[in-house]
């Protein structure tokens, strides 16, 4: 009975880890898309502003 419970707990743990990793990949892709859009759509800097490749 104990080995069965351990196997079930391991399966639940691995399922949870796999779901979390996949969710993090989707979040990373969304953040990358927002960053790329901000990179290409940022307003042009005036003569007094230093041009930067990032927008923080």
PDB file of N, CA, C and O in Angstrom:
ATOM      1  N   UNK A   1       0.818  -1.193   0.000  1.00  0.00           N
ATOM      2  CA  UNK A   1       0.000   0.000   0.000  1.00  0.00           C
ATOM      3  C   UNK A   1       0.865   1.263   0.000  1.00  0.00           C
ATOM      4  O   UNK A   1       0.552   2.230  -0.695  1.00  0.00           O
ATOM      5  N   UNK A   2       1.950   1.257   0.775  1.00  0.00           N
ATOM      6  CA  UNK A   2       2.829   2.421   0.846  1.00  0.00           C
ATOM      7  C   UNK A   2       3.485   2.714  -0.513  1.00  0.00           C
ATOM      8  O   UNK A   2       3.531   3.877  -0.914  1.00  0.00           O
ATOM      9  N   UNK A   3       3.994   1.700  -1.239  1.00  0.00           N
ATOM     10  CA  UNK A   3       4.579   2.009  -2.550  1.00  0.00           C
ATOM     11  C   UNK A   3       3.551   2.621  -3.523  1.00  0.00           C
ATOM     12  O   UNK A   3       3.897   3.491  -4.323  1.00  0.00           O
ATOM     13  N   UNK A   4       2.306   2.172  -3.453  1.00  0.00           N
ATOM     14  CA  UNK A   4       1.273   2.730  -4.317  1.00  0.00           C
ATOM     15  C   UNK A   4       1.036   4.210  -3.992  1.00  0.00           C
ATOM     16  O   UNK A   4       0.905   5.036  -4.896  1.00  0.00           O
ATOM     17  N   UNK A   5       0.983   4.533  -2.712  1.00  0.00           N
ATOM     18  CA  UNK A   5       0.798   5.929  -2.307  1.00  0.00           C
ATOM     19  C   UNK A   5       1.990   6.772  -2.746  1.00  0.00           C
ATOM     20  O   UNK A   5       1.817   7.898  -3.210  1.00  0.00           O
ATOM     21  N   UNK A   6       3.211   6.227  -2.599  1.00  0.00           N
ATOM     22  CA  UNK A   6       4.398   6.966  -3.030  1.00  0.00           C
ATOM     23  C   UNK A   6       4.393   7.215  -4.538  1.00  0.00           C
ATOM     24  O   UNK A   6       4.753   8.302  -4.988  1.00  0.00           O
ATOM     25  N   UNK A   7       3.992   6.228  -5.307  1.00  0.00           N
ATOM     26  CA  UNK A   7       3.918   6.397  -6.763  1.00  0.00           C
ATOM     27  C   UNK A   7       2.863   7.435  -7.121  1.00  0.00           C
ATOM     28  O   UNK A   7       3.098   8.272  -7.993  1.00  0.00           O
ATOM     29  N   UNK A   8       1.717   7.399  -6.473  1.00  0.00           N
ATOM     30  CA  UNK A   8       0.676   8.392  -6.741  1.00  0.00           C
ATOM     31  C   UNK A   8       1.135   9.799  -6.354  1.00  0.00           C
ATOM     32  O   UNK A   8       0.876  10.754  -7.086  1.00  0.00           O
ATOM     33  N   UNK A   9       1.807   9.936  -5.223  1.00  0.00           N
ATOM     34  CA  UNK A   9       2.334  11.243  -4.824  1.00  0.00           C
ATOM     35  C   UNK A   9       3.380  11.742  -5.810  1.00  0.00           C
ATOM     36  O   UNK A   9       3.415  12.930  -6.130  1.00  0.00           O
ATOM     37  N   UNK A  10       4.226  10.848  -6.289  1.00  0.00           N
ATOM     38  CA  UNK A  10       5.235  11.218  -7.287  1.00  0.00           C
ATOM     39  C   UNK A  10       4.572  11.665  -8.586  1.00  0.00           C
ATOM     40  O   UNK A  10       5.011  12.640  -9.196  1.00  0.00           O
ATOM     41  N   UNK A  11       3.530  10.972  -9.013  1.00  0.00           N
ATOM     42  CA  UNK A  11       2.819  11.353 -10.234  1.00  0.00           C
ATOM     43  C   UNK A  11       2.162  12.718 -10.075  1.00  0.00           C
ATOM     44  O   UNK A  11       2.224  13.542 -10.987  1.00  0.00           O
ATOM     45  N   UNK A  12       1.537  12.965  -8.936  1.00  0.00           N
ATOM     46  CA  UNK A  12       0.905  14.271  -8.693  1.00  0.00           C
ATOM     47  C   UNK A  12       1.968  15.367  -8.660  1.00  0.00           C
ATOM     48  O   UNK A  12       1.756  16.447  -9.213  1.00  0.00           O
ATOM     49  N   UNK A  13       3.099  15.106  -8.023  1.00  0.00           N
ATOM     50  CA  UNK A  13       4.175  16.092  -7.956  1.00  0.00           C
ATOM     51  C   UNK A  13       4.716  16.408  -9.339  1.00  0.00           C
ATOM     52  O   UNK A  13       4.902  17.577  -9.678  1.00  0.00           O
ATOM     53  N   UNK A  14       4.972  15.382 -10.142  1.00  0.00           N
ATOM     54  CA  UNK A  14       5.512  15.610 -11.488  1.00  0.00           C
ATOM     55  C   UNK A  14       4.497  16.315 -12.374  1.00  0.00           C
ATOM     56  O   UNK A  14       4.877  17.144 -13.202  1.00  0.00           O
ATOM     57  N   UNK A  15       3.221  16.005 -12.220  1.00  0.00           N
ATOM     58  CA  UNK A  15       2.186  16.709 -12.980  1.00  0.00           C
ATOM     59  C   UNK A  15       2.166  18.185 -12.601  1.00  0.00           C
ATOM     60  O   UNK A  15       2.053  19.052 -13.467  1.00  0.00           O
ATOM     61  N   UNK A  16       2.275  18.468 -11.312  1.00  0.00           N
ATOM     62  CA  UNK A  16       2.286  19.862 -10.854  1.00  0.00           C
ATOM     63  C   UNK A  16       3.500  20.616 -11.356  1.00  0.00           C
ATOM     64  O   UNK A  16       3.391  21.773 -11.763  1.00  0.00           O
ATOM     65  N   UNK A  17       4.656  19.973 -11.331  1.00  0.00           N
ATOM     66  CA  UNK A  17       5.877  20.616 -11.829  1.00  0.00           C
ATOM     67  C   UNK A  17       5.767  20.862 -13.327  1.00  0.00           C
ATOM     68  O   UNK A  17       6.152  21.927 -13.809  1.00  0.00           O
ATOM     69  N   UNK A  18       5.254  19.900 -14.058  1.00  0.00           N
ATOM     70  CA  UNK A  18       5.106  20.070 -15.507  1.00  0.00           C
ATOM     71  C   UNK A  18       4.142  21.193 -15.843  1.00  0.00           C
ATOM     72  O   UNK A  18       4.392  21.968 -16.766  1.00  0.00           O
ATOM     73  N   UNK A  19       3.058  21.290 -15.115  1.00  0.00           N
ATOM     74  CA  UNK A  19       2.094  22.363 -15.341  1.00  0.00           C
ATOM     75  C   UNK A  19       2.719  23.718 -15.033  1.00  0.00           C
ATOM     76  O   UNK A  19       2.533  24.673 -15.787  1.00  0.00           O
ATOM     77  N   UNK A  20       3.465  23.808 -13.922  1.00  0.00           N
ATOM     78  CA  UNK A  20       4.097  25.075 -13.538  1.00  0.00           C
ATOM     79  C   UNK A  20       5.132  25.503 -14.568  1.00  0.00           C
ATOM     80  O   UNK A  20       5.218  26.683 -14.908  1.00  0.00           O
ATOM     81  N   UNK A  21       5.919  24.555 -15.066  1.00  0.00           N
ATOM     82  CA  UNK A  21       6.936  24.888 -16.065  1.00  0.00           C
ATOM     83  C   UNK A  21       6.277  25.370 -17.350  1.00  0.00           C
ATOM     84  O   UNK A  21       6.732  26.340 -17.955  1.00  0.00           O
ATOM     85  N   UNK A  22       5.214  24.704 -17.767  1.00  0.00           N
ATOM     86  CA  UNK A  22       4.527  25.143 -18.985  1.00  0.00           C
ATOM     87  C   UNK A  22       3.905  26.523 -18.797  1.00  0.00           C
ATOM     88  O   UNK A  22       3.952  27.346 -19.711  1.00  0.00           O
ATOM     89  N   UNK A  23       3.325  26.789 -17.634  1.00  0.00           N
ATOM     90  CA  UNK A  23       2.750  28.109 -17.365  1.00  0.00           C
ATOM     91  C   UNK A  23       3.843  29.176 -17.388  1.00  0.00           C
ATOM     92  O   UNK A  23       3.623  30.270 -17.908  1.00  0.00           O
ATOM     93  N   UNK A  24       5.009  28.875 -16.836  1.00  0.00           N
ATOM     94  CA  UNK A  24       6.109  29.837 -16.855  1.00  0.00           C
ATOM     95  C   UNK A  24       6.592  30.112 -18.276  1.00  0.00           C
ATOM     96  O   UNK A  24       6.957  31.244 -18.591  1.00  0.00           O
ATOM     97  N   UNK A  25       6.600  29.097 -19.139  1.00  0.00           N
ATOM     98  CA  UNK A  25       6.978  29.313 -20.545  1.00  0.00           C
ATOM     99  C   UNK A  25       6.002  30.257 -21.221  1.00  0.00           C
ATOM    100  O   UNK A  25       6.418  31.144 -21.966  1.00  0.00           O
ATOM    101  N   UNK A  26       4.698  30.079 -20.972  1.00  0.00           N
ATOM    102  CA  UNK A  26       3.704  30.970 -21.584  1.00  0.00           C
ATOM    103  C   UNK A  26       3.863  32.396 -21.068  1.00  0.00           C
ATOM    104  O   UNK A  26       3.763  33.350 -21.839  1.00  0.00           O
ATOM    105  N   UNK A  27       4.109  32.544 -19.774  1.00  0.00           N
ATOM    106  CA  UNK A  27       4.316  33.881 -19.205  1.00  0.00           C
ATOM    107  C   UNK A  27       5.565  34.519 -19.813  1.00  0.00           C
ATOM    108  O   UNK A  27       5.561  35.705 -20.139  1.00  0.00           O
ATOM    109  N   UNK A  28       6.629  33.735 -19.964  1.00  0.00           N
ATOM    110  CA  UNK A  28       7.861  34.264 -20.558  1.00  0.00           C
ATOM    111  C   UNK A  28       7.627  34.710 -22.000  1.00  0.00           C
ATOM    112  O   UNK A  28       8.153  35.743 -22.413  1.00  0.00           O
ATOM    113  N   UNK A  29       6.852  33.955 -22.768  1.00  0.00           N
ATOM    114  CA  UNK A  29       6.566  34.344 -24.149  1.00  0.00           C
ATOM    115  C   UNK A  29       5.739  35.622 -24.213  1.00  0.00           C
ATOM    116  O   UNK A  29       5.969  36.463 -25.081  1.00  0.00           O
ATOM    117  N   UNK A  30       4.784  35.776 -23.308  1.00  0.00           N
ATOM    118  CA  UNK A  30       3.965  36.996 -23.285  1.00  0.00           C
ATOM    119  C   UNK A  30       4.832  38.195 -22.923  1.00  0.00           C
ATOM    120  O   UNK A  30       4.718  39.249 -23.549  1.00  0.00           O
ATOM    121  N   UNK A  31       5.698  38.050 -21.917  1.00  0.00           N
ATOM    122  CA  UNK A  31       6.583  39.152 -21.527  1.00  0.00           C
ATOM    123  C   UNK A  31       7.528  39.509 -22.668  1.00  0.00           C
ATOM    124  O   UNK A  31       7.781  40.689 -22.911  1.00  0.00           O
ATOM    125  N   UNK A  32       8.049  38.513 -23.369  1.00  0.00           N
ATOM    126  CA  UNK A  32       8.922  38.775 -24.510  1.00  0.00           C
ATOM    127  C   UNK A  32       8.184  39.537 -25.606  1.00  0.00           C
ATOM    128  O   UNK A  32       8.733  40.472 -26.190  1.00  0.00           O
ATOM    129  N   UNK A  33       6.945  39.143 -25.887  1.00  0.00           N
ATOM    130  CA  UNK A  33       6.161  39.829 -26.920  1.00  0.00           C
ATOM    131  C   UNK A  33       5.903  41.280 -26.526  1.00  0.00           C
ATOM    132  O   UNK A  33       5.996  42.172 -27.370  1.00  0.00           O
ATOM    133  N   UNK A  34       5.580  41.529 -25.259  1.00  0.00           N
ATOM    134  CA  UNK A  34       5.351  42.905 -24.803  1.00  0.00           C
ATOM    135  C   UNK A  34       6.635  43.714 -24.904  1.00  0.00           C
ATOM    136  O   UNK A  34       6.600  44.877 -25.308  1.00  0.00           O
ATOM    137  N   UNK A  35       7.769  43.118 -24.542  1.00  0.00           N
ATOM    138  CA  UNK A  35       9.041  43.817 -24.623  1.00  0.00           C
ATOM    139  C   UNK A  35       9.387  44.166 -26.069  1.00  0.00           C
ATOM    140  O   UNK A  35       9.839  45.277 -26.346  1.00  0.00           O
ATOM    141  N   UNK A  36       9.179  43.226 -26.992  1.00  0.00           N
ATOM    142  CA  UNK A  36       9.479  43.482 -28.403  1.00  0.00           C
ATOM    143  C   UNK A  36       8.571  44.582 -28.942  1.00  0.00           C
ATOM    144  O   UNK A  36       9.025  45.457 -29.680  1.00  0.00           O
ATOM    145  N   UNK A  37       7.293  44.542 -28.580  1.00  0.00           N
ATOM    146  CA  UNK A  37       6.383  45.613 -29.010  1.00  0.00           C
ATOM    147  C   UNK A  37       6.833  46.958 -28.445  1.00  0.00           C
ATOM    148  O   UNK A  37       6.813  47.956 -29.165  1.00  0.00           O
ATOM    149  N   UNK A  38       7.231  47.009 -27.201  1.00  0.00           N
ATOM    150  CA  UNK A  38       7.726  48.242 -26.612  1.00  0.00           C
ATOM    151  C   UNK A  38       9.006  48.714 -27.272  1.00  0.00           C
ATOM    152  O   UNK A  38       9.243  49.916 -27.388  1.00  0.00           O
ATOM    153  N   UNK A  39       9.827  47.778 -27.701  1.00  0.00           N
ATOM    154  CA  UNK A  39      11.076  48.123 -28.374  1.00  0.00           C
ATOM    155  C   UNK A  39      10.804  48.798 -29.708  1.00  0.00           C
ATOM    156  O   UNK A  39      11.468  49.776 -30.053  1.00  0.00           O
ATOM    157  N   UNK A  40       9.828  48.285 -30.469  1.00  0.00           N
ATOM    158  CA  UNK A  40       9.561  48.825 -31.801  1.00  0.00           C
ATOM    159  C   UNK A  40       8.582  49.990 -31.790  1.00  0.00           C
ATOM    160  O   UNK A  40       8.595  50.796 -32.720  1.00  0.00           O
ATOM    161  N   UNK A  41       7.735  50.110 -30.776  1.00  0.00           N
ATOM    162  CA  UNK A  41       6.701  51.132 -30.781  1.00  0.00           C
ATOM    163  C   UNK A  41       6.969  52.276 -29.811  1.00  0.00           C
ATOM    164  O   UNK A  41       6.069  53.075 -29.553  1.00  0.00           O
ATOM    165  N   UNK A  42       8.172  52.378 -29.268  1.00  0.00           N
ATOM    166  CA  UNK A  42       8.439  53.453 -28.317  1.00  0.00           C
ATOM    167  C   UNK A  42       8.495  54.792 -29.050  1.00  0.00           C
ATOM    168  O   UNK A  42       8.871  54.847 -30.221  1.00  0.00           O
ATOM    169  N   UNK A  43       8.123  55.868 -28.362  1.00  0.00           N
ATOM    170  CA  UNK A  43       8.171  57.178 -29.011  1.00  0.00           C
ATOM    171  C   UNK A  43       9.609  57.597 -29.288  1.00  0.00           C
ATOM    172  O   UNK A  43      10.523  57.256 -28.538  1.00  0.00           O
ATOM    173  N   UNK A  44       9.794  58.334 -30.366  1.00  0.00           N
ATOM    174  CA  UNK A  44      11.138  58.785 -30.731  1.00  0.00           C
ATOM    175  C   UNK A  44      11.642  59.797 -29.711  1.00  0.00           C
ATOM    176  O   UNK A  44      10.896  60.671 -29.267  1.00  0.00           O
ATOM    177  N   UNK A  45      12.889  59.674 -29.353  1.00  0.00           N
ATOM    178  CA  UNK A  45      13.467  60.599 -28.388  1.00  0.00           C
ATOM    179  C   UNK A  45      13.796  61.935 -29.038  1.00  0.00           C
ATOM    180  O   UNK A  45      14.169  61.997 -30.210  1.00  0.00           O
ATOM    181  N   UNK A  46      13.651  63.005 -28.255  1.00  0.00           N
ATOM    182  CA  UNK A  46      13.970  64.338 -28.752  1.00  0.00           C
ATOM    183  C   UNK A  46      15.470  64.551 -28.804  1.00  0.00           C
ATOM    184  O   UNK A  46      16.235  63.641 -28.487  1.00  0.00           O
ATOM    185  N   UNK A  47      15.904  65.751 -29.203  1.00  0.00           N
ATOM    186  CA  UNK A  47      17.343  66.003 -29.301  1.00  0.00           C
ATOM    187  C   UNK A  47      18.042  65.981 -27.945  1.00  0.00           C
ATOM    188  O   UNK A  47      19.241  65.712 -27.879  1.00  0.00           O
ATOM    189  N   UNK A  48      17.321  66.257 -26.872  1.00  0.00           N
ATOM    190  CA  UNK A  48      17.935  66.263 -25.551  1.00  0.00           C
ATOM    191  C   UNK A  48      17.956  64.908 -24.882  1.00  0.00           C
ATOM    192  O   UNK A  48      18.587  64.740 -23.838  1.00  0.00           O
ATOM    193  N   UNK A  49      17.280  63.946 -25.465  1.00  0.00           N
ATOM    194  CA  UNK A  49      17.216  62.616 -24.846  1.00  0.00           C
ATOM    195  C   UNK A  49      18.237  61.693 -25.470  1.00  0.00           C
ATOM    196  O   UNK A  49      18.479  61.720 -26.677  1.00  0.00           O
ATOM    197  N   UNK A  50      18.817  60.894 -24.638  1.00  0.00           N
ATOM    198  CA  UNK A  50      19.772  59.914 -25.123  1.00  0.00           C
ATOM    199  C   UNK A  50      18.999  58.693 -25.623  1.00  0.00           C
ATOM    200  O   UNK A  50      18.099  58.196 -24.945  1.00  0.00           O
ATOM    201  N   UNK A  51      19.353  58.225 -26.792  1.00  0.00           N
ATOM    202  CA  UNK A  51      18.658  57.067 -27.363  1.00  0.00           C
ATOM    203  C   UNK A  51      19.032  55.807 -26.589  1.00  0.00           C
ATOM    204  O   UNK A  51      20.211  55.538 -26.362  1.00  0.00           O
ATOM    205  N   UNK A  52      18.027  55.042 -26.187  1.00  0.00           N
ATOM    206  CA  UNK A  52      18.277  53.792 -25.470  1.00  0.00           C
ATOM    207  C   UNK A  52      17.574  52.668 -26.202  1.00  0.00           C
ATOM    208  O   UNK A  52      16.533  52.883 -26.824  1.00  0.00           O
ATOM    209  N   UNK A  53      18.131  51.479 -26.134  1.00  0.00           N
ATOM    210  CA  UNK A  53      17.520  50.335 -26.816  1.00  0.00           C
ATOM    211  C   UNK A  53      16.497  49.647 -25.945  1.00  0.00           C
ATOM    212  O   UNK A  53      15.819  48.734 -26.414  1.00  0.00           O
ATOM    213  N   UNK A  54      16.357  50.047 -24.698  1.00  0.00           N
ATOM    214  CA  UNK A  54      15.341  49.477 -23.815  1.00  0.00           C
ATOM    215  C   UNK A  54      14.415  50.584 -23.329  1.00  0.00           C
ATOM    216  O   UNK A  54      14.706  51.767 -23.501  1.00  0.00           O
ATOM    217  N   UNK A  55      13.310  50.196 -22.727  1.00  0.00           N
ATOM    218  CA  UNK A  55      12.306  51.178 -22.341  1.00  0.00           C
ATOM    219  C   UNK A  55      11.864  50.969 -20.898  1.00  0.00           C
ATOM    220  O   UNK A  55      10.690  50.680 -20.668  1.00  0.00           O
ATOM    221  N   UNK A  56      12.722  51.097 -19.953  1.00  0.00           N
ATOM    222  CA  UNK A  56      12.322  50.962 -18.555  1.00  0.00           C
ATOM    223  C   UNK A  56      12.197  52.347 -17.982  1.00  0.00           C
ATOM    224  O   UNK A  56      11.868  52.502 -16.806  1.00  0.00           O
TER     225      UNK A  56
END
